[in-house]
Amino acid sequence: MIESKTESVAQRVEQEIRKSIVTLEFLPGTPLSEKELADRYGVSRQPVREALIALARAELVEIRPRRGTRVVRISADRMRQARFVRESIEIAVVREACRNFDPEVRRRIDEILAAQEVHAAAHAHYLFQREDQAFHAALAEGAGFPNAWEALVDIKAHIDRVCHLTLPLPQTLPLLVEQHRAVMAAIDAGDVVAAETAMRAHLSEILQALPEVEKTFGYLFTNPAYDL
């Protein structure tokens, strides 16, 4: 079935709004106007409305009758839930990767890791995050389960918002590269236990940073005082 032009426009707008939410261009709590978004993206209000409905299903925006639409604030509980689901899937991925891994994808991962080191040295955290996503997507692909990464798109968006608060810290990017290399070293050795341990350590990084991030950027998190 061929998708309609309206559907494709709505999907494009959804991706643009999602990117602005995840990168914190649209801060948590920001009101979103259908008209302003339509003007911004050069479309009618209908695809914007459809995009916002899709983002509401992903719990990235809240549509409130007679009160308008706004970006949902970061929730520490939602972060923990998202991390639990992500860990469950990515541990299964590295387990399979240790048993069998596509050699062509493995060569591509070396290129991804090299790019990550360049971006880490340059403190280019936006570019680094793009390569970080490429790394995890390649892991799933190399293990033979590319859809595993696709299944994480919505829940990972909640984690990524906090990542954009931690990635600018000078110690963060080199540590993440080191952790990625530890995961791959274990996969190359076919060591399932080491691969699972390395992946858990990697994914726990964001939760370890969460209390300090929430303390520093409390106004971006769920708080009754801000949600009136």
Secondary structure per residue as TSV (DSSP state, phi and psi in degrees):
chain	resnum	aa	ss	phi	psi
A	1	M	-	360.0	127.3
A	2	I	-	-82.9	129.4
A	3	E	-	-70.0	149.0
A	4	S	-	-75.3	162.3
A	5	K	H	-61.3	-37.9
A	6	T	H	-62.7	-41.8
A	7	E	H	-63.5	-42.7
A	8	S	H	-68.1	-36.8
A	9	V	H	-65.9	-43.2
A	10	A	H	-61.5	-39.6
A	11	Q	H	-66.4	-40.5
A	12	R	H	-63.5	-44.0
A	13	V	H	-65.0	-40.2
A	14	E	H	-58.9	-44.5
A	15	Q	H	-64.2	-37.5
A	16	E	H	-67.3	-44.5
A	17	I	H	-66.5	-41.7
A	18	R	H	-58.7	-44.5
A	19	K	H	-61.0	-42.4
A	20	S	H	-66.7	-32.5
A	21	I	H	-72.1	-47.6
A	22	V	H	-65.1	-39.1
A	23	T	T	-84.1	1.9
A	24	L	T	69.3	19.1
A	25	E	S	-64.3	-41.3
A	26	F	S	-98.2	101.6
A	27	L	-	-68.6	152.8
A	28	P	T	-53.3	134.6
A	29	G	T	92.7	-9.3
A	30	T	-	-68.1	128.5
A	31	P	E	-71.4	142.6
A	32	L	E	-118.8	123.2
A	33	S	-	-99.5	127.6
A	34	E	H	-55.9	-44.5
A	35	K	H	-64.3	-45.9
A	36	E	H	-64.7	-38.2
A	37	L	H	-68.8	-39.1
A	38	A	H	-61.1	-43.1
A	39	D	H	-65.5	-40.7
A	40	R	H	-61.0	-43.0
A	41	Y	H	-98.9	0.8
A	42	G	T	66.2	41.1
A	43	V	-	-132.3	174.2
A	44	S	-	-78.3	173.9
A	45	R	H	-74.9	-22.8
A	46	Q	H	-62.0	-51.6
A	47	P	H	-63.6	-30.1
A	48	V	H	-65.0	-43.4
A	49	R	H	-60.7	-43.7
A	50	E	H	-64.8	-39.5
A	51	A	H	-63.5	-42.3
A	52	L	H	-66.8	-35.5
A	53	I	H	-63.5	-43.0
A	54	A	H	-63.8	-40.0
A	55	L	H	-70.6	-28.2
A	56	A	H	-68.0	-38.4
A	57	R	H	-62.9	-33.2
A	58	A	T	-82.1	0.4
A	59	E	T	62.8	31.7
A	60	L	S	-97.6	-23.2
A	61	V	E	-131.1	159.1
A	62	E	E	-121.3	123.3
A	63	I	E	-100.1	114.1
A	64	R	E	-111.6	118.6
A	65	P	T	-53.5	128.9
A	66	R	T	66.4	1.6
A	67	R	T	-121.9	-5.1
A	68	G	E	91.0	-174.6
A	69	T	E	-114.0	141.3
A	70	R	E	-143.6	159.8
A	71	V	E	-71.3	131.7
A	72	V	-	-68.6	139.6
A	73	R	-	-71.2	157.1
A	74	I	B	-68.8	133.6
A	75	S	-	-114.4	122.0
A	76	A	H	-61.7	-37.7
A	77	D	H	-66.1	-42.9
A	78	R	H	-63.5	-35.8
A	79	M	H	-59.7	-45.7
A	80	R	H	-65.5	-39.9
A	81	Q	H	-63.1	-43.9
A	82	A	H	-64.6	-41.1
A	83	R	H	-65.2	-37.8
A	84	F	H	-60.9	-47.0
A	85	V	H	-65.5	-44.7
A	86	R	H	-61.9	-43.0
A	87	E	H	-62.4	-42.1
A	88	S	H	-57.4	-42.9
A	89	I	H	-74.8	-45.2
A	90	E	H	-72.8	-27.7
A	91	I	H	-66.1	-41.7
A	92	A	H	-62.4	-37.1
A	93	V	H	-63.9	-49.1
A	94	V	H	-68.7	-28.4
A	95	R	H	-62.3	-46.3
A	96	E	H	-68.6	-35.5
A	97	A	H	-62.3	-34.3
A	98	C	H	-67.6	-27.7
A	99	R	H	-83.4	-35.3
A	100	N	-	-161.5	127.5
A	101	F	-	-139.4	133.3
A	102	D	-	-65.1	120.8
A	103	P	H	-64.0	-32.1
A	104	E	H	-66.6	-41.5
A	105	V	H	-66.9	-36.2
A	106	R	H	-61.5	-39.8
A	107	R	H	-65.8	-37.5
A	108	R	H	-65.8	-35.6
A	109	I	H	-63.6	-35.6
A	110	D	H	-59.2	-39.7
A	111	E	H	-67.1	-39.5
A	112	I	H	-63.6	-44.7
A	113	L	H	-65.1	-37.0
A	114	A	H	-64.3	-40.5
A	115	A	H	-65.2	-38.4
A	116	Q	H	-61.5	-41.2
A	117	E	H	-64.1	-38.6
A	118	V	H	-63.9	-46.5
A	119	H	H	-68.2	-35.5
A	120	A	H	-64.4	-43.1
A	121	A	H	-64.7	-31.2
A	122	A	T	-90.7	0.0
A	123	H	T	56.4	34.3
A	124	A	-	-92.7	79.8
A	125	H	H	-71.2	-28.1
A	126	Y	H	-67.3	-44.2
A	127	L	H	-67.8	-35.2
A	128	F	H	-62.7	-43.0
A	129	Q	H	-63.1	-35.0
A	130	R	H	-61.2	-42.5
A	131	E	H	-72.9	-29.0
A	132	D	H	-63.0	-45.1
A	133	Q	H	-64.7	-38.7
A	134	A	H	-62.2	-37.4
A	135	F	H	-62.3	-50.2
A	136	H	H	-69.5	-34.9
A	137	A	H	-65.4	-40.1
A	138	A	H	-67.2	-35.1
A	139	L	H	-57.8	-48.7
A	140	A	H	-63.9	-41.6
A	141	E	H	-64.4	-46.5
A	142	G	H	-63.1	-31.2
A	143	A	T	-79.4	-9.2
A	144	G	T	95.8	11.3
A	145	F	-	-132.7	64.5
A	146	P	H	-60.6	-28.4
A	147	N	H	-69.1	-17.5
A	148	A	H	-61.8	-40.9
A	149	W	H	-71.5	-39.2
A	150	E	H	-60.1	-32.7
A	151	A	T	-67.4	-16.0
A	152	L	T	-96.2	-0.6
A	153	V	H	-54.8	-50.6
A	154	D	H	-68.1	-48.1
A	155	I	H	-70.7	-29.9
A	156	K	H	-68.8	-24.4
A	157	A	H	-59.8	-34.3
A	158	H	H	-69.6	-37.2
A	159	I	H	-69.1	-39.9
A	160	D	H	-63.1	-31.0
A	161	R	H	-63.1	-40.8
A	162	V	H	-70.8	-35.4
A	163	C	H	-57.3	-37.1
A	164	H	H	-70.0	-13.4
A	165	L	H	-90.1	-23.3
A	166	T	H	-101.8	-28.2
A	167	L	T	-59.9	-33.9
A	168	P	T	-66.3	-15.0
A	169	L	S	-65.3	136.4
A	170	P	T	-60.5	-30.6
A	171	Q	T	-84.9	-12.1
A	172	T	H	-71.1	-52.6
A	173	L	H	-64.0	-46.3
A	174	P	H	-60.5	-36.2
A	175	L	H	-64.1	-41.3
A	176	L	H	-65.4	-38.5
A	177	V	H	-62.0	-44.4
A	178	E	H	-59.7	-41.9
A	179	Q	H	-67.0	-39.9
A	180	H	H	-60.8	-42.5
A	181	R	H	-66.5	-34.2
A	182	A	H	-65.6	-39.9
A	183	V	H	-61.2	-46.8
A	184	M	H	-69.0	-35.0
A	185	A	H	-62.3	-40.6
A	186	A	H	-68.2	-40.3
A	187	I	H	-64.1	-44.0
A	188	D	H	-59.9	-34.6
A	189	A	H	-83.1	-7.5
A	190	G	T	68.8	24.8
A	191	D	-	-94.7	98.3
A	192	V	H	-62.9	-44.8
A	193	V	H	-62.1	-46.0
A	194	A	H	-65.1	-37.6
A	195	A	H	-66.1	-44.1
A	196	E	H	-63.4	-42.9
A	197	T	H	-62.9	-43.6
A	198	A	H	-65.4	-40.1
A	199	M	H	-68.6	-41.2
A	200	R	H	-61.5	-42.5
A	201	A	H	-62.5	-40.1
A	202	H	H	-64.9	-46.3
A	203	L	H	-75.8	-18.6
A	204	S	H	-79.6	-12.6
A	205	E	H	-57.8	-43.4
A	206	I	H	-68.7	-36.0
A	207	L	H	-72.4	-31.4
A	208	Q	H	-65.9	-33.5
A	209	A	H	-83.0	-15.5
A	210	L	H	-57.9	-46.7
A	211	P	H	-57.3	-42.5
A	212	E	H	-70.5	-37.8
A	213	V	H	-64.7	-43.3
A	214	E	H	-65.2	-35.5
A	215	K	H	-67.5	-41.6
A	216	T	H	-74.9	-40.2
A	217	F	T	-115.9	43.0
A	218	G	G	-55.2	-31.1
A	219	Y	G	-68.8	-12.7
A	220	L	G	-93.9	-8.0
A	221	F	B	-100.9	161.6
A	222	T	-	-56.7	124.1
A	223	N	-	-158.8	123.1
A	224	P	T	-52.9	-30.0
A	225	A	T	-66.6	-26.2
A	226	Y	T	-98.1	-12.5
A	227	D	-	-99.2	14.7
A	228	L	-	-69.7	360.0
